Amino acid sequence: MTVVTPAVLTGPRHTPVPPRMTHLEALEAEAAHVFREVAGEFDRSTLLFSGGKDSIVMLHVALKAFAPAPLPFSLLHVDTGHNFPEVIAYRDRVVERHGLHLDVASVQSYIDDGRLRERPDGTRNPLQTVPLLDAVRAGRFGAVFGGGRRDEEKARAKERVFSLRDEFGGWDPRRQRPELWQLYNGHHQPGEHVRVFPLSNWTELDVWQYIEREDIELPEIYFAHRRRVFRRDGMWLASGAWGGPRDGESLCERQIRYRTVGDMSCTGAVDSSASTVGAVIAEIAASRVTERGASRADDRLSEAAMEDRKREGYF
């Protein structure tokens, strides 16, 4: 005898009601759809993978979207040369574990041969644009996946999922296309390309809840640990070859963690005792400051710092 659960029936003829997706399942399905759409529309694409949490989640969804087939695109990392060693080690482990192809565009090599000059403030984040655009042209990539999310920063909130870039990599909000009913237009002229953001509608909290659900490994610096840091502009920065600390800035040991990772010169840590994913989720849920607002010095250069960099070709 078959037992029918009343919860799945509706109406006089008992039409089955499909089970509802959870919030995370809907976000994952949307991101997987974006990956498959790009695979169908573009001949060559690449995924920006730095070893940061957003690129980790993005790669995880992509691997699930095409399983059991291999990824139909490569990975690309624009390495500033001032990245956290733990993150670079993690990046290399993941690439080896999954047998992926990784291209590395090195800012240091551009400085060494004179194509770029070191900035007086020591930060290399703004120097990533030229190596990135050169790598896109060399790889003939029509689409480049990035882990940007709309909740991170007001300029990123203006982005479409498919963000058209001109022949110089520049972003013009007036040229962005409507994306009604999840229909994405990847058409572009020769020399142009499209930046694609599968995690656009995710929040920082969504990312961490998904990490918990999928049991995804992260670099250890995302969790509370003791590190020697110094104070600058209201943030705890780690010392390194990039030039910190300066005169008058003293090192001290604190228990901290990183909400976001990037160039060591502009990525600040936050005081934290959160040593597990669950503790991090609780901490984020109580926070009233975005991760970039709390820990990225490069976003404080001006009121429109991120938008200015995007117009120049930055992500």
Steps between C-alpha positions, in 0.01 A plus 500: 500500500637840399477774761453850355616788717228770508765774510588441134142509372287798407166570334208265433700271270805480728750660259852435638682807625876494435713536813612857563866587477678638800660842473848349449374246247347782295823700506703195401260418215518857371881499505514159329264632230737795442800267460315280251373803309856626455618156391229504233556858379879542508781304337766598755456607861696501825424518872689740725625291791700664778440256786261747664166374632286639216716348228506174700119486512479600134734216400311254721170584327665478158640153572153384607335664198704298249561178697596235409653679201810718551475878514468643148722797591832580667585695815684833515663672796644851488771463765610828659809340654378622840237233557468312827715184480223288653264601219750426222571158655126430511457612137767258382356210702155546346636521146699179550214317673256558215752481215421854380696729271609825668652801326677750725544864393777638720504867602857450622620403152346819359686704761826314436500573126379860534147462363366612840642717777464438872259740670627727782242355741618144430159366400484293184125449464466782243794350308302183421306660215770489230606137561133398511414665168816362337406149618146539365634607160768229492247231588240640259242467774151617411379455855679535835329375818544705815378452856365853546176534697259794503498527880876568517516857377271757334682493163466122488130538578463663157640197316298267285573126513641538146706821510613619157854642485642704213824435310694664785326294767303802616154485653231744391173472698311654207587202278375233738212286376172402667490145637130425526396142581866396532563550129862601445640669191866413447536668160815714472711660231854381416735619774221527757422238763243427768562478874263248654399498868317176597487602868350845436192438714682330788587677823799442726271307734373285210858415405585384850177304543572327168854423614351340811242302304751371245781450756746697283861534614632857532842656562561513874529879513120527471482369857624651827874466552779700659706720270736794530326807362511878520234771494449731201191698405290304747601159364734223614755433224762225482865590449667389179734573212263768376633748759294484818527607774624855455669722756269550794305181431577224747435129468294314756356151517121471489236238440350588165350355187448624143156560352648548154845434355703681239821699484655508848558874479130586493323203659421554865417246768225522759518406868324168533472181702305316226696181437226296331265556208203515737668765713585706191137483384382628839758780489397611149130488587565751781725727292374831358807572284566334163814294464663746259395796710663343803819369347597643159715813500495529120125574512567801724717689252197700387121491514493338155824299522353169384300654217808688376699175491219318319494766229874435452448127459524373857252241624 
